[in-house]
Amino acid sequence: QVQLVESGGGLVQAGGSLRLSCAASGLPFNRYFMYWFRQAPGKERDFVASISWSGARTAYADSVRGRSTISRDNGKNTVYLQMNSLKPEDTAVYFCGADQRGMSISRDDILYWGKGTLVTVSS
């Protein structure tokens, strides 16, 4: 059974930093592209970042590029999202996803999802 478990969310002041983690089990982690998406209240789930199998390739949404870094540790079956210079508009539930089909597949096509971790940024 595939499980993705996010952690690391919390309440932080604007300008602060957080590192989110997503621990995966039940799948060959080093053969999966990994994704971070986020969903703010009343809004759709939006792409944040993705990373290739080896970690050599990454992609970011414009809204977080330059402030966030996605990385992975295949030995620990874990993907991370380091977020710096956080803004109130970063407040959302952050979800981890896994799929084998590529860096830029549609949100609706991602095979596996975690349950999310809440990030709240106060002004």
HELIX and SHEET records of a PDB file:
HELIX    1   1 PHE A   29  ARG A   31  5                                   3    
HELIX    2   2 PRO A   88  ASP A   90  5                                   3    
HELIX    3   3 ARG A  107  ASP A  109  5                                   3    
SHEET    1   A 4 GLN A   3  SER A   7  0                                        
SHEET    2   A 4 LEU A  18  SER A  25 -1                                        
SHEET    3   A 4 THR A  78  MET A  83 -1                                        
SHEET    4   A 4 SER A  68  ASP A  73 -1                                        
SHEET    1   B 6 GLY A  10  GLN A  13  0                                        
SHEET    2   B 6 THR A 117  SER A 122  1                                        
SHEET    3   B 6 ALA A  92  ASP A  99 -1                                        
SHEET    4   B 6 PHE A  33  GLN A  39 -1                                        
SHEET    5   B 6 ARG A  45  ILE A  51 -1                                        
SHEET    6   B 6 THR A  58  TYR A  60 -1                                        
SHEET    1   C 4 GLY A  10  GLN A  13  0                                        
SHEET    2   C 4 THR A 117  SER A 122  1                                        
SHEET    3   C 4 ALA A  92  ASP A  99 -1                                        
SHEET    4   C 4 TYR A 112  TRP A 113 -1                                        
END                                                                             
